[in-house]
Amino acid sequence: MLQAYREGGGVDAVGGAEAILSHLVVQELKIPCAHAPGLDPLDADPAVAPRACAEELGHTFLPCVLANLRRAPRLLPAPPEALSAREAAAGLFAGDIDAAVLPLSACGGPAALALGATPGALVVAVEENATDMRVSPADLGFENAVVVRSYFEALGVVAAHRAGINGASLTASENQIQFRQ
């Protein structure tokens, strides 16, 4: 499994376990948490896939994670209306998010599910980043999803969304605009 990951075709099973543990710590203890590998360095392999290179060069990023964890957002367990004006002004809340860019097959997480059910929100699903989750926007019936080939294309979709441009107006589709009198 590790070799497949190093070659760009597998999953990072250790990273997945680390992520699950980090999410549990945040959820249960309500404190910022991050994870980093704490493994011995692997033998150099010139055939390592570009997406796995960072882990090959710095087998543990733990010092960087610990040094910068103090900059992590503070978790606010209360809804915005229950906070002081200062806390609410400094916070980022679910209602502040109106777009997310995700791998096409990774739309089954809680944040993606919530955003997919939010009217007016946008889910941009990227085909080029395959995952083993296998949950697409179509599987979930998201009506607010746009599927793109690359993250570069996703950037354009999000920029258009932020500018208030209807993405359908930028395509060469045969749909006609209906005028009402």
N, C-alpha and C positions, 0 to 999 in steps of 0.2 A: 504494500500500500504506500509506504514512504517513497519507494523508487518511482512509482507511478505519479505521485504528487510532484516529485522533483523534476519529472519529465513533462509536467504540465497537463497530465491526463487524469489525475486522481484527486482525492480529497485529503485535506489536512485533518486527519482524525484527532490528533492531539490538540490542534487548534480548536476544533469543534467542541471537545470536552472542556477546554479552557474557557471558551465562550459561554457554555452552559453554566459552568461554575460561577463565572463573573456575573452573569445575569441573575443567578440565584442569590448571590451575596447582595447585589443591589436591591433586588425585590424584597428580600427578607430583612436586611439590616438597614436599608434606606441610606446607604453611604456610597460614595463613588467607588468604583472598582474597575480594575483593568487587568489584563493578563499578558504575559509574555513567556516565550519558551525559556526554560532553564535547563537546557540540554548541553551535553558535550558537543563540540563542533564535529560536523560530519566531514568525511574525506572530500577534498575538492573534486568536483566533477564538471568537466567543461561542457557537458551536454545538458546542464540544468536549464529548465525553461525560464524565460524572463520573469514570469510572475512569481517564481520561487527564489529568485536571486537574492533578494534582500535577506531572507532567512539564512542563505548560505554564507553571505558576507558577514553578517552579525548574528551569530547563532543564538545570542540572547540579547534582547533589547530591554531587559529588566531595569538597568540603571536609568535609561531614558524614560521608561514608563513611570518609575517611582519619582524621578525628578519633576515630571510634568503632571503627575496626578493631582497635585494641588491646584492646577488650573482647570480641573474638571468641573462641569456644572454642578452646582449644589442642588440636591434633590428636594423638591417641595411637595410634600405629601398631600397638601390641602389644595382644593380648587382655587383658581385665581381670585375669586370674590372673597375668600376667607383670609387672604393675605394682606399685609400692609401695602400701602401704595408703592413704597420703595421696592418691596419684594416682587410685587406684581409687575412693575415696570421693568425690572431686571430679568424677569423670567421668560422662558420659552415654553409655551403650552401647546397642547394638541391642536387647539383652534388656530394657532399661528401657522401651522403647516398646511399648505395647500397643494404640494407636489412632492413626489418622491421618485427617485430613479433606482430601479432594482434589476437584478438579473431576471430574465424572462421566466425562469423556472423557480424563482424564490419568492413567490407572492403569498405564501401561507403563514407568515409570521404575524403576531398580533398587531404591529404597527401598520403593516400592509393591509391587513383585513379591515382595520378601522378606517384607514384612508380610502380604501376601495369602496367603502359604504358611505363616504361623505360626499354629499352633492356639491358639485363645483370643483372638487379636488381632482388632481391629475396623477395617475400612476403611469410612469414611463418604464416600459419593460424592454430590456436590452438583450437581444438574441446572442451576441457574441460572447457573453459570459455565462457559460453553462454551469449548472449546479446539480447536485444529486437530489435536491428537494422535489423537483418535478411537480410544482404547483404553479400553473400559469394564470394570468388574469382571466383568460377564457374559461378555465376550469371553475373559477369562482363566480363567473358571470359579471365581472367588473365592466360597467358601461363607460367608465371614465378612464380607460386604459388606452395607451398608444404604444404599439410595438415598433421598435426601431432596431436597426442592425448594429449600431455601435454607440459607445458613450459620446462620441463626437456628435452624432446625430441627435442623441438625447439632449445635449447641450442646446441645440437649436430649438427643439420642442419646448424645453423649459423656458428659454428666452422668449419665445413667442407667447407662451402661457402668461408669463409675468408681464408682458406688454399688453395683455388683453386681446391678443389676436386669436381668432378661432382657427385652429390648425386645419380644419376642413377647407377653409378658404384659400389655403396655400397649396392645395393639391390639384392635379389635372383630372379630377373626377368628372363624371357626367351628371352629377347632381345639379339641379337647377335651383336658383334662389327664388323663393316664392314671395311675391310682393302682396301686401294686404292693403286694401283701400279703405 
